[in-house]
């Protein structure tokens, strides 16, 4: 099974909070607080493979937030569903580009907007960082074994938090 298949299967599992890591749960709480406080511009950021997209799908499926894979997907949708929160994944972190996206989405819907980026947006936005802890990694490895039916066969080093779950799957062996 290639990583895209794993990715699709994991995103299907975003329908429940059971698979959220402790770090994702904390980020979810912070996002909820920001939305309740009507902070319109929110930036969820973190390194590749730390679970940002999974969390975006979870919020879409469980909190009725609108989710778009990219700004191109958002702009390409004829009538994007207007919810209280719109999530745009794979967004640029550069200040000028992020401002344009925040403006485009807010103008159409007056929504809270969450941009998911790999680097923090250096602007007046609510920044919420997501990273993998050792506890998160253990939970993810257990999930891989139980749900994806794979085992990570190579010893993990300290840099795995930087590489995320997709680096783990490079060392996966189907059980």
C-alpha positions in Angstrom: 0.0 0.0 0.0 1.5 3.4 -1.0 1.4 6.5 1.3 -1.5 8.0 -0.6 -3.6 5.0 0.3 -2.6 5.4 4.0 -3.4 9.1 3.8 -6.9 8.4 2.4 -7.6 5.8 5.0 -6.4 8.0 7.9 -8.6 10.9 6.6 -11.6 8.5 6.6 -10.9 7.9 10.3 -11.1 11.7 11.0 -14.8 11.2 11.7 -14.1 10.5 15.3 -12.0 12.1 18.0 -10.6 8.7 19.0 -7.5 9.1 16.9 -6.7 12.7 17.8 -3.3 13.0 19.5 -2.9 14.9 22.7 -1.3 17.8 20.7 -4.2 17.8 18.2 -6.7 17.9 21.0 -4.9 20.9 22.5 -4.8 22.6 19.1 -8.5 21.8 18.7 -9.3 23.5 22.1 -7.3 26.6 21.1 -9.1 26.8 17.8 -12.4 26.5 19.6 -11.5 29.3 21.9 -10.4 31.5 19.0 -13.6 30.9 17.2 -15.7 31.6 20.3 -13.7 34.8 20.8 -14.4 35.6 17.2 -10.8 35.9 16.2 -11.4 35.9 12.5 -7.8 35.2 11.3 -6.3 31.9 12.6 -3.1 30.2 11.5 -2.7 26.5 12.3 0.9 25.7 11.5 3.4 22.9 11.9 6.0 20.8 10.1 4.9 18.3 7.4 3.3 15.2 8.8 2.4 16.5 12.2 -1.4 16.1 11.7 -2.6 19.5 10.5 -4.6 18.2 7.6 -6.0 15.4 9.7 -7.1 18.0 12.3 -8.6 20.1 9.5 -10.7 17.1 8.3 -11.7 16.3 11.8 -13.0 19.9 12.3 -14.8 19.8 9.0 -16.6 16.5 9.8 -17.3 17.2 13.5 -17.7 20.9 13.9 -19.3 21.6 10.5 -16.4 23.8 9.4 -15.9 24.2 5.6 -12.6 22.6 4.5 -10.7 23.3 1.2 -7.5 21.5 0.2 -6.0 24.8 -1.1 -6.9 28.3 -2.0 -7.3 27.1 -5.6 -9.9 24.6 -4.5 -11.8 27.3 -2.6 -11.7 29.8 -5.5 -12.7 27.0 -7.9 -15.8 26.1 -6.0 -18.9 27.8 -7.5 -20.7 28.3 -4.2 -18.5 27.4 -1.2 -20.6 26.3 1.7 -20.9 29.2 4.1 -20.2 28.1 7.6 -19.0 30.0 10.6 -15.4 28.8 10.0 -13.6 28.2 6.7 -10.4 26.2 6.6 -7.9 26.5 3.8 -5.1 23.9 3.8 -1.7 24.2 2.1 -1.8 28.0 2.4 1.2 30.2 1.9 2.8 31.6 5.1 4.0 34.8 3.5 2.3 37.7 5.0 1.1 39.4 1.8 -0.3 36.2 0.3 -1.9 35.2 3.5 -3.6 38.6 3.8 -5.1 38.2 0.3 -6.5 34.8 1.2 -7.9 36.0 4.6 -9.5 38.9 2.7 -11.0 36.8 -0.1 -12.6 34.3 2.3 -13.8 36.9 4.8 -15.2 39.1 2.1 -17.4 36.4 0.7 -18.6 35.0 4.0 -17.6 37.1 7.0 -16.3 33.9 8.5 -13.5 33.0 10.8 -10.8 31.8 8.5 -8.1 29.1 9.4 -5.1 28.9 7.1 -3.1 25.7 7.5 0.6 26.4 6.8 4.0 24.8 7.3 5.5 28.0 8.8 3.8 30.6 11.0 2.3 33.6 9.3 4.1 36.7 10.6 1.1 39.0 10.9 -1.7 40.0 13.3 -3.3 36.5 13.3 -4.0 34.0 16.1 -1.2 31.4 15.6 -1.7 27.9 16.8 1.3 25.6 16.5 1.0 21.8 16.1 3.9 19.5 16.6 4.5 15.8 17.4 5.5 14.8 20.9 6.9 11.4 21.9 3.5 10.6 23.3 1.8 11.5 20.0 4.3 9.3 18.1 3.6 6.3 20.3 -0.2 6.8 19.7 0.4 7.1 15.9 2.6 4.0 15.8 -0.1 2.1 17.7 -2.7 3.4 15.2 -0.6 2.2 12.3 -0.4 -1.3 13.8 -4.1 -1.6 14.7 -5.8 0.3 11.9 -3.5 0.3 9.0 -2.0 -3.1 9.8 1.6 -2.0 9.4 4.5 -2.0 11.7 7.5 0.4 11.7 10.5 -1.8 11.4 13.3 0.7 11.7 14.5 2.3 15.0 13.2 5.9 15.3 15.6 8.8 15.8 15.1 12.1 17.5 14.6 13.9 14.2 11.3 12.0 13.5 9.3 14.9 15.1 10.6 17.1 12.3 9.7 14.6 9.5 6.3 13.5 10.8 4.1 10.5 10.1 5.0 10.2 6.4 8.6 9.6 7.3 7.4 6.9 9.6 5.4 5.2 6.8 8.6 5.0 4.7 9.7 2.4 7.2 6.4 0.6 7.4 6.1 -3.1 6.7 2.6 -4.7 6.1 1.9 -7.2 8.9 
